[in-house]
Amino acid sequence: MALLEVKNLRTTFKTDDGVVNAVNGLSYAVDAGSTLGIVGESGSGKSVNALSIMRLIPQPPGKIEAGEVLFKGADLLKKSEAEMRKIRGHDIAMIFQDPMTSLNPVLTVGEQIMEATRLHLGLSKNDARDRAVDMLKLVRIPVPERRIKDYPHQFSGGMRQRVMIAMALSCDPAVLIADEPTTALDVTVQAQIIDLMNEMQARLGSAIVLITHDLGVVAETCKNVLVMYGGNMVEYGTAEQIFSAPKMPYTLGLLESLPRLDAAGDRLVPIPGQPPNLLRMPSGCAFAPRCKYRMPICDEPVPLLDFGAGHVARCFLYDERADGQKPIGVENAPRVSLEAVAHTPQELSA
């Protein structure tokens, strides 16, 4: 049984213009000790998916309309708010995208780490302080005995992100959700943060859900990759499958727009058009208006095709119903190797 399983999750937001379908029927699973990368453009539903798991969707205007979020077999969507407060930070922890706005500016970082351990682990004040020092030491913050007395504004961006990781891991969570943990950090610090998360996972055996725009980070760290578009999954597979044999044109577009080590001097290929209007989603493939392989059948509900070994994609290009409509040349579309995009600490610091 998967440690965390999302089934047909649907989250909406009411606006003056109508209902926004931010997450629309999303399903996936994460095993203990594994890392799932969730990628996609801004507005694809990645962060709303994470907030839905944590039951942090503001209601109103947001609402989790349907689905299940199973953690160790129990549906989090059926738990009371009091039960969820015990789970957040203890069993499932989250690193938010912007540490400066996520950390409390009027409390020291030590107080903020201690608050979690005293609440969830029942530690005394002295034991909680020792735990906070140990966690800052673990995330390689110098002189942790002194720095626990400092406030968030006294830390650099990279150091604040380390503090967020220390807080998230202070109670040894079974699942860590990291929402853009390397955004706005320079490449050297990015590599250090990713290394740190990998070390923490190896030590604790936690499952990691990594939400990111950086496909290089995904190639380096993730076992499986979920590609989101228009609030739902459009492709899922291992990192090797996604990077070496993408089936969905949107996935291929993301890869073609990525700077690569094996394509020096080549121009990047942007994806034309704009993401779909979540107020008025098309009845067929959400990516069809931007897709150079669009066919008449793409206006129908799109199937989820199984390519074997856990690799699935929503696309008519390989569906037998599209015979005679299939564009010429798609089978010769360029492929991208993992080695071409994976960032390593050595490469980033060179």
N, C-alpha and C positions, 0 to 999 in steps of 0.2 A: 504494500500500500504506500502511495506517495505521502510524503510528509505534509506538503501543501498542495491542494488541488482546487482549481477554480473551474466552475462548471456553468456555462451559459450565463455569465455575468452581464447584467445590463444596468447601466447607471445613466441617469438623465439629469438635465438641469432646466428648470423653467426660466424663460426670459420673456421680455416684452414682445419679442418677435416670434416666440414659439418654443417648442421643446427641443433642446439640444441632446442628441443621442451620443454622449461622450464615449461610452463603452457599450457595444451592441452585440451581445451574444458571445463573449470571449470565454474560451476554455483552454486550460493547460495544466500541467502538473510539474512539481519540483520534488526531487528525491533528496533525502538527507545527504549532506556532504557534497552536493553538486552545485554548479553555478549556471543559472539561466540568464542569458542576455536578452533584454527586450529593447528593440531598436525601431526607429521610425521617425518621421518628421514631427516637428512641433504641432500639437493639435491632434495627434493620432490616437490619444487615449492612454498613453503610457503611465503618466502620473496619476490620472484619475483611477486607473486600475489599482495602483499601489494604495491610494487613499481609501479605496473601497475595501480592500483587504483589511486595512487597519480600522475600518469603520470611522473614518475621519471626514467623510463627505459632509459639508455643511447643509443641514436640512431645516428649512428651505434655504436656497433654491434647489439644492441637489436632492436626489433620491435614488437609492438602490432599488430598482424596480423588480428585478428577478434574478434568479441564479442561486448558486451555493458557493461558499468559500470554506472548504473543508481543511481543518488543521488537525492532524492526527485523527481524522475520521469524524470530528465534531464540526458542525456548521457554525461558523462565527457569526453569520447573519441572523442566527436565532438566539444568540446570547444577549443577556441584558447589558446595559452600559456598565454596571458595576463589575460584571464578569469580564468585560472587555478591558477595563482599566487594569485588571490583574494580568491580562495577557500582553497588553502593549508594554514594550520595554523589557518584559521578562521572557516570554516565549517567542514573541515576534517583535523585532526592533527595526527602526527605520532611520536611515541617514538622509536628511532632507537636502534639497538642492542648494539652498543658500544658508550656510552656517551662521552668517551674521544676523539674519532675521529669525533663525530658529533658536539661537541661544538667547537666554534672558540677559539683557544688558545690565541689569541692576543686581545680579547675583554673580559671585565669583564662579569660575568653572568648577572649582572643588565642590562648592555647595550644590551645583547642578548635578554633578555625578553622584554625590552623596545622597541626594534626594531619591534617586532611583534605587540605589542599593538598600537604603533604609526602608523604603516602601515595599520592595519586592522580595528582598532577602532577609529583612528583619534584623539588620545589623545595628549595633550600637553606634553612637556618634564617633567614638574613637576607631572602631573597626571600619566604619564607613569611610573615615578619613584615610586610613591605611589602604583601603581598597582603591580609593580615588588616586592616591599617590602611585600605587602599583599599576593602575590602568594608564596613567599619563606616562609612566616609565615604559610601559609596554608599547605605547604608540610613539615612543622615541622623542618625547618632549624633554628637553634638558632641564635639570634642576627641578624635578617635579614637586619636591617638598616646598619649594618657594612659589612655584607657578600656580599651584592650586589656589593661591590667594589672589591671583590676578583676575581681571574682568575680560570679557571677550574682546573688547576694543584694543586690549594690550597685546593681542596675538595677531600674527600675519594671517592671510587667507589660508595658506597651507596648514598652519598650526591650528587655526579654528576648525578646519576639516578633521584634523587629528583628534581634537577634543570631541567632536561629534562622534567619531568612531569609538573613542574611549567610552563615551556615554552609552552608545548603542550596544557595546559589547560588555558593559560592566556587570550585567546579570546573566551572562552566558546564554544568549538567546538561541533557540533552535533554528530560527529563520531570520536572516538579515536582508532587509530591502534597502538598496542603495539607489537613490534617485539622483542621477547625474553627479556622482561624488567627486568628479574631477573637473567640473565646469569652472571656467575662469581661473584655473591654475596653470602655471607654466609647465612645459612638458616634463621637466626634471621632477617637479613635485608630483605631477600626475603619476609618474612611474613609481615613486615612493609610496603614494597612497594605495595604488593597486597592489604593490608588493605587500604592504601592510595588511590589506584585506585578505590576501591569499594566505599569509602567515596565520592570521586569526582563524581562518576557516580550517586550516590544517590542525591547529591546536584544539579548536572546539568541535570540529565536525559539523559546523553550521551549514545550512543551505543558504545560498545567496541568490537574490533576484536583483540583477544589475540593470538598471534603466540608464541608457546612455545614447548619445548621438555618435559617439566615437567608435567606429567599426574596428579600428586598430586595437582598442582596449578589449573589445568583444573577441576578436581573433586570438588575442593573447591569453585571455582568462576564462572564457566561457566554454562549457562542455556542449550546451545546447543553446540555440538562438531562436527567438520568436520575433517575427517581423510584423509590426502592427501598421494598419492603414485604415482610416475612417472608422476607428473605434473597434476594430476586430482584427483577428489574426489572418494574415494573407499567406504566410509561409512559416513553417516550423521544421527544424531538423538539427542535426549536429553542426558544429561550427564548420567542419570539413565539408559537409553536404551543402551548406548555405554559401560558403565562399567559393567552392570549386565547381558546384553544379546547381546554381540557382534556377528555379523553375518559374517563379513569378516575375514578370517584367519590372514590377516596382522594386523588387529585391535587386535585380540586375542594375536598375537605375541608381540605386543607392551605392552599389559597388563601383559603377562607372564614374560617379561624381566624387570618388575618394582619391586623394593624392596617393600614389603608389611608388614604391622603391624601384619597380621594374618598368616604369613608364616616364623616365626623366625627360622633361621637355615637352611631353604630350599635354594638350589642353584638356582640362576637366570637361566632362560631358554632363551638363545640368539636366535635371528632370523638367520638362516643359510644363507650363500650366501651374495651377494652384491646387492645394488639397481640397477635398470636397467640403461643401457647406453642410455641416452636421445638422442643420435645421431641416434640410431637404435632401436627404440621401437618395441616390438613384436606386431604382429597383434591381438593377443588375450589379455588375462589378463596379465598385466605387472608384477604381483606378482607370476605368475604361476611357473617360474623357481625356486623359493624359497619355494614353498608351499608344505607341506606334504600331502595335499589333492588333488593334481593336477590330472586332468582327461583329456582324449583326447579332450573333448569339450572345455577345457580351452584355446585352441589355436584359437578359434573363437572369434569374437567381443563379449565382455562381456556385459550382460544386466544390467540395473539398476533396481533392484527388490524393490518393496514397501512392507514393513512388517507392515504397519499401523501406525497411530499416528505420521506420519512424519518421521519414521525410514526407511531409504533406504540404500542399499548396492549393490556394483557391485561384484557379485559372482555367479557361476553356482551351488554351493552346494545345493541351494534351488530352482533351476529352474527345471521345469518338463521335460525339454529336457535332463536333466542329469540322469533321472531314469535309473537304471541299472548300472550306472557308479559311483554313489555316494559312497564314501568311508565309510567303517564301523567305527562307533565310534565317528563321528564328533558331533552327537547330545549329546554326553556325555562329550564334551570338558569342561574344568574347567571354571568357571565364577568368576568374581571378584566383590566384593561389593564396593560401593562408600566409605563406612566407612573405608575400608582397606587401601585406598590410599590417602584419603583427608588429606592435611596438615592443621592444625589449628595453630594459633599463640601460643597457650598454649603448643601444642606438640612440636613445633619447638624450643621453648625457654626452654623446660624442660631439 
